[in-house]
Amino acid sequence: MRIACYNVEWFDRLFDDEGQLQRDTCWSGRRGVKRADQAKALGHVFQRIDADAIMVIEAPDDHQHRSGTRALENFAKAYDLRSSKALIGFTNTTQQEIALLYDPTKLTATHDPIGALGDPVPPFNETYQIDLDIDNRADSVRFSKPPLELAIETAAGNNLRMIGAHLKSKAPHGAHNAAEVMRFSIANRRKQLAQAVWLRARVEEHLDAGEALMVLGDLNDGPGLDEYENLFGRSSVEIILGEIGCPCLYDPHAARALARKIGGEPTTSRFFLKKDNRYLQALLDYIMVSDDFRYKAKTWRIWHPFDDPECWEDLKLRDALLTASDHFPVTLDLDF
């Protein structure tokens, strides 16, 4: 079975209010990319990864007047994808949902949020109380994009839990000077780490219950990604993976990055920095698994157009990956 995680930059901009795919010459949400070109590139990438289930980050918007699931299912139909069924959990107001697109002949998926109002670890669409600045006063934290909690049963009868996550970016939007950049960045990191602590608390509930668990998504963070990590001691990735001595999750790309203080490391995204006129690459996307999956895993793969030999040598795939999104898919092949 192949599981994938893929952040699709502004997927929502490719659909109208009826969920119909807009393959025209209007600009997409991608820099310098027309909607028809992004849609075609995405169709090719989804076909090539050919996953049984894809956790789609920045999935099409879902609210009273737009259906993200209808948009994704129309996309799957347009490109004849066997992963043709879509599921969205708690919606948000960012126009970037978290969704699962899956093959209904290979598995069933149910939105199954854990926790109740008033619990120490509340549902992800509620508020979490945590002392962020050690002043003996609880701060209220909310997810701008509540994680998607799923109960999965494969056609072979395997049961597992899956959590899709997209943690808040630390970018200091709205800052007008260096002092504001620092203040906004620190505040955003505090909030992001609080979200990571909340997510880790849910992870521990599943691991303590002996459940097979997978956490997939864009954590907008990674070991050594910025200077503010030193201020707080740990990245969101390290918090969610867990500390030695506790039940831990595993992702080989995160493990490799954490083991290095200098030198190359895996990357899953590529952003253009207009100010510097160059591209920045970063490890932001993960498929973290409990021990149940770690020893069933055959291959973790980042479909990077420059780092993966097959992607590099296949010119059509390489160009599609670069056109489709500023992130690249991550896949995990499991032998059940």
C-alpha positions as CSV (number, residue, x, y, z in Angstrom):
1,M,0.0,0.0,0.0
2,R,1.3,3.5,-0.9
3,I,0.5,6.5,1.3
4,A,1.3,10.0,0.2
5,C,1.4,13.5,1.6
6,Y,1.3,16.4,-0.9
7,N,1.0,20.2,-0.3
8,V,-0.5,21.7,-3.4
9,E,0.0,25.4,-3.5
10,W,-3.3,27.2,-3.9
11,F,-5.2,24.1,-5.2
12,D,-8.4,26.0,-4.5
13,R,-7.7,28.6,-7.3
14,L,-8.1,25.9,-9.9
15,F,-11.9,25.4,-9.2
16,D,-15.0,27.5,-9.6
17,D,-17.8,27.6,-7.0
18,E,-19.4,24.5,-8.5
19,G,-16.2,22.5,-8.0
20,Q,-15.4,22.4,-11.7
21,L,-11.8,22.3,-12.7
22,Q,-10.8,25.6,-14.5
23,R,-8.2,24.6,-17.2
24,D,-7.8,28.0,-18.9
25,T,-5.2,30.7,-19.4
26,C,-6.0,32.7,-16.3
27,W,-3.3,32.9,-13.7
28,S,-3.3,30.3,-10.9
29,G,-2.1,30.9,-7.4
30,R,1.4,29.8,-8.5
31,R,3.9,32.4,-9.5
32,G,4.0,32.7,-13.3
33,V,1.8,29.6,-13.8
34,K,-1.5,29.5,-15.7
35,R,-4.4,27.4,-14.3
36,A,-4.3,25.0,-17.3
37,D,-0.6,24.3,-16.8
38,Q,-0.8,23.8,-13.1
39,A,-3.9,21.5,-13.4
40,K,-2.1,19.4,-16.2
41,A,1.1,19.2,-14.1
42,L,-0.9,18.1,-11.0
43,G,-2.8,15.5,-12.9
44,H,0.5,14.0,-14.2
45,V,2.1,14.0,-10.7
46,F,-0.9,12.4,-9.0
47,Q,-1.0,9.7,-11.8
48,R,2.7,9.0,-11.3
49,I,2.7,8.7,-7.6
50,D,-0.3,6.4,-7.9
51,A,-1.0,6.3,-4.2
52,D,-3.8,4.4,-2.4
53,A,-4.3,7.5,-0.2
54,I,-3.0,11.0,-0.5
55,M,-3.1,13.5,2.4
56,V,-3.7,16.7,0.5
57,I,-2.5,19.9,2.2
58,E,-3.9,23.2,1.0
59,A,-6.9,21.2,-0.5
60,P,-9.7,23.2,-2.1
61,D,-11.9,25.4,0.1
62,D,-14.9,23.8,1.8
63,H,-17.8,26.0,3.2
64,Q,-21.4,26.8,2.6
65,H,-21.0,27.8,-1.0
66,R,-18.0,25.7,-2.1
67,S,-17.4,21.9,-1.7
68,G,-13.7,20.9,-1.3
69,T,-14.6,17.2,-1.6
70,R,-16.6,17.8,-4.8
71,A,-13.6,19.7,-6.3
72,L,-11.2,16.9,-5.4
73,E,-13.4,14.2,-6.7
74,N,-13.9,16.1,-10.0
75,F,-10.1,16.5,-10.2
76,A,-9.7,12.7,-9.7
77,K,-12.3,12.1,-12.4
78,A,-10.7,14.5,-14.9
79,Y,-7.3,12.6,-14.6
80,D,-8.7,9.1,-14.1
81,L,-7.2,8.6,-10.7
82,R,-8.1,5.5,-8.8
83,S,-7.9,7.5,-5.5
84,S,-11.2,9.1,-6.3
85,K,-13.0,9.5,-3.0
86,A,-12.4,12.7,-0.9
87,L,-12.9,13.4,2.8
88,I,-12.5,16.6,4.8
89,G,-12.9,17.0,8.5
90,F,-13.1,20.2,10.4
91,T,-13.1,23.1,7.9
92,N,-11.3,26.4,8.3
93,T,-11.4,29.9,7.0
94,T,-8.0,30.0,5.2
95,Q,-9.2,28.5,1.8
96,Q,-6.7,25.8,2.5
97,E,-8.3,22.6,3.8
98,I,-6.7,19.3,4.9
99,A,-8.2,16.4,2.9
100,L,-7.7,12.7,2.2
101,L,-8.1,11.6,-1.4
102,Y,-8.2,7.8,-1.4
103,D,-9.0,4.6,-3.4
104,P,-12.3,3.3,-1.9
105,T,-11.5,-0.2,-3.2
106,K,-8.4,-0.3,-1.0
107,L,-9.6,1.3,2.2
108,T,-12.4,3.1,4.0
109,A,-11.8,6.3,5.9
110,T,-13.9,8.0,8.5
111,H,-13.5,11.4,10.1
112,D,-13.1,10.4,13.7
113,P,-12.0,13.3,16.0
114,I,-10.9,12.4,19.5
115,G,-11.7,14.2,22.7
116,A,-14.5,16.1,24.2
117,L,-15.0,19.7,25.3
118,G,-13.4,20.1,28.7
119,D,-10.9,17.2,28.3
120,P,-7.2,18.0,29.0
121,V,-6.6,17.3,25.3
122,P,-9.6,18.8,23.6
123,P,-10.8,18.2,20.0
124,F,-8.7,20.1,17.4
125,N,-11.5,22.5,16.6
126,E,-11.7,23.7,20.2
127,T,-9.3,25.7,22.3
128,Y,-6.2,24.4,24.1
129,Q,-5.0,25.9,27.4
130,I,-1.2,26.0,27.8
131,D,1.2,28.3,29.6
132,L,3.3,29.6,26.6
133,D,5.6,32.0,28.5
134,I,5.9,30.4,31.9
135,D,4.0,33.1,33.8
136,N,1.6,30.7,35.6
137,R,-1.2,31.9,33.4
138,A,-2.8,29.7,30.7
139,D,-2.9,31.0,27.1
140,S,-5.6,30.0,24.8
141,V,-4.4,28.4,21.5
142,R,-6.5,27.5,18.5
143,F,-5.6,25.8,15.2
144,S,-6.1,28.0,12.1
145,K,-6.2,24.6,10.3
146,P,-7.5,21.9,12.6
147,P,-5.8,18.6,12.0
148,L,-7.7,15.9,10.2
149,E,-8.2,12.8,12.4
150,L,-9.1,9.6,10.6
151,A,-10.0,6.0,11.4
152,I,-8.8,3.8,8.5
153,E,-9.6,0.2,7.7
154,T,-7.8,-1.4,4.7
155,A,-9.5,-3.9,2.4
156,A,-7.3,-6.6,4.1
157,G,-8.8,-5.7,7.5
158,N,-5.9,-3.6,8.9
159,N,-7.0,-0.8,11.3
160,L,-5.0,2.3,11.8
161,R,-5.2,6.0,12.8
162,M,-4.1,8.8,10.6
163,I,-3.7,12.5,11.4
164,G,-3.2,15.1,8.7
165,A,-1.6,18.4,9.9
166,H,-0.7,21.8,8.6
167,L,0.8,23.9,11.4
168,K,0.8,27.6,11.2
169,S,3.6,29.3,9.4
170,K,6.1,31.3,11.3
171,A,6.4,34.0,8.6
172,P,6.2,37.5,10.2
173,H,3.4,38.8,7.9
174,G,2.6,42.5,8.5
175,A,5.9,43.4,10.1
176,H,7.2,46.9,9.1
177,N,10.6,46.9,10.6
178,A,13.3,44.6,12.1
179,A,11.9,44.9,15.7
180,E,8.4,43.9,14.5
181,V,9.9,41.0,12.5
182,M,11.5,39.7,15.6
183,R,8.4,40.2,17.8
184,F,6.0,38.6,15.3
185,S,8.4,35.7,14.6
186,I,8.8,34.9,18.3
187,A,5.0,35.1,18.9
188,N,4.3,32.9,15.8
189,R,6.8,30.3,16.9
190,R,5.4,30.2,20.4
191,K,1.9,29.6,18.9
192,Q,3.3,27.0,16.5
193,L,5.1,25.1,19.3
194,A,1.9,25.2,21.4
195,Q,0.1,23.5,18.5
196,A,2.9,20.9,18.2
197,V,2.5,20.2,22.0
198,W,-1.3,19.8,21.5
199,L,-0.7,17.5,18.6
200,R,1.9,15.5,20.5
201,A,-0.5,15.0,23.4
202,R,-3.0,13.4,21.0
203,V,-0.2,11.3,19.5
204,E,0.6,10.0,23.0
205,E,-3.0,9.1,23.6
206,H,-3.0,6.8,20.5
207,L,0.4,5.3,21.3
208,D,-0.5,4.6,24.9
209,A,-3.6,2.8,23.6
210,G,-1.4,0.7,21.4
211,E,-2.9,2.0,18.2
212,A,-1.0,2.1,14.8
213,L,-0.6,5.7,14.0
214,M,0.6,7.9,11.1
215,V,1.0,11.7,11.2
216,L,1.3,13.3,7.8
217,G,1.6,16.9,6.7
218,D,3.4,20.2,6.3
219,L,4.7,21.2,9.7
220,N,6.2,24.4,8.4
221,D,9.2,23.7,10.6
222,G,12.2,21.5,10.9
223,P,15.4,21.1,12.8
224,G,17.6,24.1,12.3
225,L,15.2,25.9,10.0
226,D,15.6,29.3,11.7
227,E,17.3,31.2,14.5
228,Y,14.3,31.3,16.7
229,E,14.5,27.5,17.3
230,N,17.5,28.1,19.6
231,L,15.3,30.5,21.7
232,F,12.8,27.7,22.5
233,G,15.2,24.7,22.3
234,R,13.2,22.4,20.0
235,S,11.4,22.4,16.7
236,S,7.8,21.4,16.2
237,V,9.1,18.3,14.4
238,E,11.1,17.2,17.5
239,I,8.1,17.8,19.7
240,I,5.8,15.7,17.6
241,L,8.3,12.8,17.1
242,G,8.7,12.5,20.9
243,E,11.7,12.3,23.2
244,I,13.9,9.3,23.8
245,G,12.3,7.1,26.5
246,C,8.8,8.0,25.4
247,P,6.8,6.2,22.7
248,C,8.1,7.9,19.5
249,L,7.2,8.4,15.9
250,Y,9.7,7.9,13.1
251,D,10.4,9.6,9.8
252,P,13.8,8.8,8.2
253,H,14.1,12.2,6.6
254,A,13.6,14.0,9.9
255,A,16.0,11.5,11.6
256,R,18.7,12.3,9.1
257,A,18.2,16.1,9.4
258,L,18.3,15.9,13.2
259,A,21.5,13.9,13.1
260,R,23.3,16.5,11.0
261,K,24.7,19.8,12.2
262,I,26.3,20.6,8.9
263,G,26.1,19.2,5.4
264,G,23.2,18.3,3.1
265,E,19.8,17.0,4.2
266,P,16.6,16.0,2.5
267,T,14.2,18.7,1.3
268,T,10.6,18.6,0.3
269,S,9.9,22.2,-0.8
270,R,11.4,24.9,-3.0
271,F,10.4,28.6,-2.7
272,F,11.4,31.6,-4.7
273,L,12.8,34.5,-2.6
274,K,12.0,37.6,-4.6
275,K,14.1,39.9,-2.4
276,D,17.2,37.7,-2.8
277,N,16.4,36.5,-6.4
278,R,17.1,32.9,-5.5
279,Y,15.4,29.7,-4.4
280,L,15.3,28.3,-0.9
281,Q,14.8,24.6,-0.2
282,A,13.6,23.2,3.1
283,L,12.4,20.0,4.7
284,L,8.8,20.8,5.7
285,D,6.7,17.7,4.8
286,Y,6.7,14.5,6.7
287,I,5.1,11.0,7.1
288,M,5.7,10.1,10.7
289,V,4.8,6.6,11.8
290,S,4.5,4.5,15.0
291,D,6.6,1.3,15.3
292,D,3.8,-0.8,13.8
293,F,4.5,0.9,10.5
294,R,8.2,1.5,10.8
295,Y,8.9,-2.2,10.5
296,K,6.3,-2.7,7.7
297,A,7.8,0.2,5.7
298,K,9.5,-0.6,2.4
299,T,10.4,2.8,1.1
300,W,10.0,6.5,2.1
301,R,10.5,8.7,-0.9
302,I,10.6,12.4,-1.6
303,W,9.6,13.0,-5.3
304,H,12.1,15.8,-5.7
305,P,12.8,16.8,-9.3
306,F,16.5,17.4,-8.7
307,D,17.4,15.0,-5.9
308,D,15.5,11.8,-6.9
309,P,17.2,10.2,-10.0
310,E,14.0,8.9,-11.5
311,C,12.3,12.3,-11.3
312,W,15.4,14.0,-12.7
313,E,15.7,11.7,-15.7
314,D,12.0,11.8,-16.6
315,L,11.8,15.3,-18.1
316,K,8.0,15.3,-18.2
317,L,7.7,14.3,-14.6
318,R,10.5,16.8,-13.6
319,D,8.7,19.7,-15.3
320,A,5.4,18.7,-13.8
321,L,6.7,18.6,-10.3
322,L,8.2,22.1,-10.7
323,T,5.0,23.5,-12.2
324,A,2.5,21.8,-9.9
325,S,3.5,23.2,-6.5
326,D,6.2,24.7,-4.3
327,H,6.2,21.4,-2.4
328,F,7.0,17.9,-3.6
329,P,5.1,14.7,-2.7
330,V,6.3,12.4,0.0
331,T,5.3,8.7,-0.3
332,L,5.6,5.7,2.0
333,D,5.2,2.2,0.7
334,L,4.0,-0.4,3.3
335,D,3.9,-4.1,3.2
336,F,0.9,-5.3,5.2
